[in-house]
């Protein structure tokens, strides 16, 4: 093959690269982007400079030339502080565009992405699908959780405890003590929240090497993984193995099955849809999701159950889940190894059959996540977790409508929300949020702390943290309020009916009456990049991409 970087090897480029220390021999080698989201703002990314160094050394040893480039590094707990968390999801598309601006503009031959907190895995997958140059991801790993009096404590405990205190709930330890002990090192949140869900998705798609997700951040295993990926990306460039060969329909189905089997974060749906859009594949992830609804829950990692992420990794992680699902998924899918998933799994034995169960001995029936539709939404997402009867799946009640999160939180605190209500929080969506800020999650923790999680239903056009799994919660209602969806026209007292069994969410108001109601007046005050995002973002059926569907 002809290297892209060699074909563009102009005298000006040679002069610049020679000044960076490249030799004449280097000019002929594959040029590999090392995409690093290192940041001193957040512990999720604090270790990546060291990993980047390992990767660059190994790429050189394998006969490539590495170029480290930086991107934005959104972290829910840090960059979620301003604008009601609106920069978090919007950061995903900044990452994808940033990679295009640097890697595609320079006509580099391949890239290896150091993928960490929630929005970096989808940002990297979207960029890989868009650029379609040989790409492999390195899983950034999860943080070590702390403990108090011998009991594990993680960031989920801190978050739920801090919200719960406001509503009279007593946390298992003082919140200040938990905050000082919950995180003991770099990496993403412990548990099967969005980051570890997306890390597992990356492996299920075949975009990282087998057995790499999840992994303890900065561990010898993670460092060895990074070295192996660095060697492999040079081989992939020579083989001209590209993402769109890997991101097949079977690969997406394998990823969906994996998320369902671990009761992962609902955010995976929009990220997979966005990746499919960027790959110009035409796949409808929402439709595929319902077609995979019979996949049962095989592992109950927190917040679904009490399994720790360390136990899940030691039991084989995503690789073991895929092995369990072998008869339910497409094992002919090509992976970044250059082999099929079947070949990757052929000689693999699951280390712990109790943590990751066989398909015929599941923890709970599927689906752990379902897609609803009806007169209230074209699509909406409900996370069910382990379907053991502890959460309602059928609910009918009067709407209690809130225009913003603060108003809803205040109503819950004042006792104005009652058992039997359907709590509706709108103006939280892609355009109305804008960018689906994560503040809607606070309502769910508040309902739980107030003892209402199992006696109310919660409906929002916003997104929820991957840590959220309480009560009957319907999120990402589309079309959203800001685009004229029914959620923007619902009024207090309107009856809303939710049926998981029938995959329905309906408003019991005649269609002509609903259509005649005026659209709500709402100004979100977005400025700068968020204003641009609000204007350019596409609907939820695209996963919220900024580019129009091709």
N, C-alpha and C positions, 0 to 999 in steps of 0.2 A: 504494500500500500504506500501511497504518497502521504507523508505527514503534512498536516495543514500548516504547522508552524514552519516547516521547511519550504513549502510552496510560497509562503509569505516572507521568506528570508531576505528582505531588502537590505541594502547597505545601511540604511538608517537604523533598522532593528539590530543588525549585527554590531553596529557601533555602540548602541545603548547596552546591549547584552555583554559585549566585551568589557565595557566599563563596570559592569556588575561582577566581573570575574569569570565569565564563561570563556572557555577555550574554543579553538576552531573545531575540535572534536565534539564539544558540547553542542555546537550549532546543528549537528547532524542527528542529535538524539531526540527522543520524544519529550515534549515540553508538557509537564503535568502541573495543573493548578492544585495547590493544597488549600482548600477553602476552610478557613479558620474563623470561628466566631468567638474567639477568646475575648473576655471582658472582665475587668476588675469590678464591675458593678454587681455581678451576681455569681454566687458560688457554683451555679450550674456550669459555668464556662471557665472557671478560674484555673483549671488544670490543662486547658487545651494547648497553651503555648508549648508545654513540655511534650505533649503528644505530637504536635506539629513538628517538633525537632526530630523526634524518632522517625516519623513518616518521611521527612525530607532526607534523612541519612539513608534510609532503606531504599528510597526511590533512586538515589544516586548509585547505591551499590547494585541495584538491579538494571542500571543502564539508562535511566531517565534523568531529566533535569527538572527539579521541583521549583515552582514559583508560589510562594505563600501569598494569599490574598485574604483580606478581612471583609467581613460583612457585619450587618447589624446583629445584635444578640438580645432579642426580647426575652424577658423573664417575667412570669406572671406576678411574682411577689415584689419585684423591683420596678420594672417598667410598667406595671399595672397601677402605679400610684396616681398618675395624672389622667384627667378626662375620663373618669370612670372606667379605666382599663382599656380605653379604645385603641391604644397603640399596640396591644398585644397581637391580635389577629392581623392587623394592618402590617405588622412587622414581618409576617410570613411572606408577603408579596414584595416587600422591600428586599428581602434576602434573595428571592428568585431573580428580581430585576438587577440587583447589585451583581450577582454572579454573571448574568448575561453581559452587563456593561464591561466587566473586567475580563472574563474568560472567553466569551465569544468575540468581543471586540479585538482581542489579542490573537485570535485564531490559535489557541492552545489545543493540544492534541487529546487531552483527557483531563479528568479531575477526580480528586479524592476529597470527600467532604467529611469534616469532623462534626458529627451531628449530635446535638445534646438536648437542650430544653425544648418544650412543646412545639415551637414553631420552626425550629431549624430542620427537623426531619422532613416535614412537608415542603418547606422552602427549597431544600436540597433536591427532593424528588421532583418537584415542579421544574426546577432549573434543568435537571438531568433530562426530563422528558422533552422540554422545550429545545434545548441545545442539541440533544441527541448525539453527544460525543461520549466515548467510553468513560463510564463513571462508576465509582464504588463508594460506599459510605462506611465510615468508621463509627461504631456506636460509642458515644461519649461516656456512658455508664451512669450509675445511680449513686447517690450520696450515702454514706453510712449514717444510719439513724442512731440516736442516743438512747439513754435509758435513765430511769429514776427508780431507785430502790429495787433494781433488778428487773424492772418492767420496761419493755421497749417504748420509746416515745419518738414520734416523727412529726413532720410539719403538718400533716392532716390533724393531728391532735391539737397542735397550736392554733390552727385556723378555726376548727370547730369549737375549741374551748373558749377562744376569745369572743366569738359571736355568741356562744351559749351563755356566757356570763352576763351579757346585757339583758338576757331574758330569764334570768334566775336559775339557769342550769348550773350545776356544780361540776367543773371539770375534774378529771381523775387525778390531776395534780395542779397546783397553782400555775396559771398561764405563764407568769414570768419565769418560773422554774423550767417549764417545758420549753419556752423559747430559747433559754440558755443552753439546753441540752439536746434539742431535737436534731440538729445537724452537726455532724462531727467531721465533715470533710467535703471535698468537691463532688459534683455530680448532680443529677436531676432528683426530683422528689422520689423518695422511696414509695413503693406501692404501684398498683396498676392504674395510675392516672394517665394523663395524655402522653407524657414523655415516654414512659416505658411501654405504653400501648403502641405508640408510633415506632419505637425501636423494634418491637416485635413485628410490626407491619413491614418494616424495611427488610427484615430477614425473610418473612413470608413471601414478599414480592421477588426475592432473589437478588436484592440490591446491596446486600452485604454478605460476607462469607458465612458459611454455616456455623452455628454454635456461638455466634457473637452477641446475641441479644437474649436477655439483658446481661449486664456485666457490672461488677463492682468498679466504680471509677478509679482510675489511676492504679489499679491492681496489676501485678505481673501478667495476669491473663489478658487484661485490656491492652497492655503494652505489646504483648505478643500478637494480639489480634491486629493492632495497628501495623506492625511490621509485615504481617502476612498480607494485609490489604495493600500496603505500599508496593510489595513485590508483584501482587496480582494486577494492579492497575497498569503497570508497564506492559505486562503480558497482554492485557485487554486491548491496549492501544495497537500492539503489533497484530493482534487477531481481528481488530476492527469490530469488537463486540460492543454493540451500542444499546442504550437503554430501551429503545422502542422494540428491540428484539426480545428483551426480557419482560417488559411491561405488557404482557399478553392478557387476553381475557382470563385465561387460567390463573395467571399470577394474581390478578385482582380478586378473583374468587378465593384463592388461597389466603389472601390477606384478610378478606371479610370473614372467612371461616375461623381464622386465628383470633380475630377480635372477639367474635361471638364465643369462642371456646374459653376465653379468659375473662369474659364479661368486662371488656375494656371500655375505654372512653368513647362517648358518642362523637367526639370531635374527629375521630378517624374517618367518619363518613364523608364530611366535607373535604377533608384533606385528600382522601382517595379520589373523590370526584374531581377536585382541582387538578390532581396529577393526571387523571385520564383525559381531561380537557387539554392540558398542556401537551400531552402525547398525541393529540388529534386522533384519538382512538374511536370516538363515538360511543364509548361505553356509558351506560346509565347505572351508576353505582347504587342509587336508591332502589332501582328495580332488582338489581343483582342481590341486594341485601335481603329483600324479602324472599327471593328464590333460595337463599341459603338458610332460611329460618329454622330448619330442623337441626341445625348444629347445636348440640347441648353444651352446657358449661362443664368444663373438665378440670378447672383449677380455680380456687376461690382466694385469689390474692387480694389483700386490702386495696380498696374499700369494700369489695364484694364479700370477702370473708376475713379470716384471721391469718392466712398464710402470708408470711413476710416475703418480700421480693428476693431476699437472699436465699430463702428456701426454694423459691421458684427457679432461680438461676441454678442452684445446686441440683435440682431435679431435672435439668436439661433445658429449661426455658423454652423459647419459641421453637427450637429444633425438636424438642420432645413433643410439643403440641402438634407440630406438623406430622411427626411420626404417628401419633395417635389418630390423626385425621386422615391417614394415608388412603383409606378406602373411600373417603368422602370428597377428596380434593383432586386437582389436576396435577398429578406428579410428572406429567410430560413437559411441564413448563420449564423453559430454559432459565438458568440462573447465571449470576456473574462469575461462577466458577468455570463457565463454558460447558457445564454438564447440566442434565435435567435434575429437577428436584428428586425424582426417584433414585437417580444415581447417588445424589448427596446423602439420601436417607438409607441406602441399601444395607450398610453394615452397622447401623446405629442402634444401640441399646439404651433404653430409658433408665437413668440412674435411680429414680425414685417413683415407683408406680402409684404411690399413695397421694403424692402432691399433685401429680398430673394424671388424672384417671383415664382408663380406657373408655372408648365411646359407648360401650354397652354397660358401663358402670359409672354414669356421670354423676356429678354433684347435683345437677338440676337440669330440667328440660329446657330446650331452646324455645324462642330466641332470648338471649340476654338483652338485646336491643332490637326494637321494632320500629317500623315506619308506619305512621298513621296518615290518613287523609280523610276528607269529607267536606262538609259545607263550611267548616271553620278553617281548613288548611288544605293546600294542594299536597304539601308534605309537612310532617312534623316527626320528631324523634322522641321515643320514650325508652329510657334505660331501666330494665327490669331486674337485672342481676340474677340471683338465685330465686326462681319462682316457686317458693315454698308456702305461699299463702299468707306471708307476713305483710305483704303490701297489697293494697287493692288494685285490681286490674279493670274493674268496671266502676264508673263513677258518674253520677248525675247530680248537678247542683247549680245554685245561682252564682253568677259571676260577681266577683269583687274586683273591680278594675282599678289599676294604678298606673299613672303616667310615668312614674319614675321609681327607682329602688328606694330612695329615702322615704317617700310617702308610704310605701308598702311596709317598710321596716317599722316606721312609727305606728302604723295601724296595728301591726302584730303586737308591738310593745304595749299599746293601749288596750289590748283585748278586743279590738274592733273586728278582728277576723275570727270567725266561728267555725266549729266543726260542721262539715257539710258544704262549706264554701269552695268554689273554684277560684283560686287566686290567680288573677291575670295581670302580668307585668309586661307592658308593651313599651315600644320605642327603644328596644334594646337590640335591634337587628343590625344587619349589614349597613344599611343606610341610616336608620334611625338612631343607632347607638352613638356614633357610627362605629362600624367594624366590630360589632358584637362584643363590646367590653364585658369583662367577666363579672361585673357587679351583681348580675342576677343570681349568681350562686349564693350570695349573702342571704337572700330571701329563703332559700331552701334550708340553710343552716338555722335561720331564725325560726322557721316553722317547726323544725325538729326540736330546737331548744324550748319552744313554747308548748311542746306536746301535741302539735297539730299535724305532724308529717303524715300520719296514717289516717287522719280523719278529714283531711282536705285534699284537694288536688291543686297542683301548681302548673300553670301554663304560661309560656313566655316566647316571644320572638327572638330572644337572646340565646346565647350559648351558656353552657355550664362548665365549670371546672371538672376535669376528669376525676377529682376526688369526690364528686357529688353522687350519692346513691342513697336517697332517702325518699320514702313515700312514692306516690304516683306523680311523676314529673314529666311534663311534655314540653320540650324545648325546640328551638330553631323552627318555630312556626313560620311557614312561608305560604303565600306572600306576607311580608311583615306589615306592621302598621304604617310605616312611612311610605309604602308603595300602594296603599289603598286596600290592603288585605282585610278580611273580616275581623281580625283581631283589633284593627283600628276603629271598628264601628260597634263593637260589642259594648253594651252598657250594663251598669250594675243591675242585677236581678235577672238578666237574660239567662236562660237555662243552657248549660253546656253539658253535652253527653260524651263521655270517653269510653270506648270499648276496645281493649287490647285484643280480645278474641276475634273481633270483626275488623280490626285495624282501622277504626273510625274515630274521628273527633268532629263533632257536629255542634252547631249552634241552633237551638230550636226557635228560630225567628224566621218567618217567611222570607224567601229570597228577595221578593219585591220590596218588602219593608226594609230589609237590610241594605239593599242597593240605594234606597231613597234617603237613607241617613247621610248627613254630610260627613265628608272626610274630616278627621280631627285636625285641628291646627297645631302644628308642632314645629318648632325651630330648635335645632340641636346646637346651634352656635359653633359648629365645627369651623376651624381655621387651619391654614397651612396645609400640611400633608393630609390631615384627616378630612379637610374639605375636598381635596382632590380625590381621595379614596372614596368618599361618599358619592361623588359624581360618577366615578368610573366603575365602581364595583358592580359585578353582575349578580343575578339572583342566586338563591341557594342551590338550584338545580345545576349550577356550574361549580358548586363548592365555594362560591364567593371569589372567583378569579377577577382580576382587573381587565384581562383581555376578553373581548367578546368571543363566544364559541366560534370555532372555525368550521 
